[in-house]
Amino acid sequence: MSKAELVEKIAAQANLTKVDAEKSVNAFINVVTSSLKAGDDVTLVGFGTFTTGDRAERQGRNPQTGKTITIPAKKVVKFKPGKALKDEVAG
């Protein structure tokens, strides 16, 4: 599902205009992004938790040349689904 499709479905379900739904989606994305940048977790009970973690530096291989390369350490975003979401998707 694309962002445009998400906005359309939220507008229909919440009885909002597409403009208002898009503002809401953008606000949600901005709040989650800024919270994660600040080092805070975002927990939506029943849906899941967005967190950040550190990935250590590691060795990799260039698939074209076979040469060993060093992949630098970086911060990554993680999502752990909540029980209600897992149960709903599992069916």
Protein Blocks (a to p, Z undefined) as FASTA:
>chain_A
ZZklmmmmmmmmnopafklmmmmmmmmmmmmmmmmmnopacddehiaccddddddddddd
dfknopacdddddddddddddfklmmmmnZZ
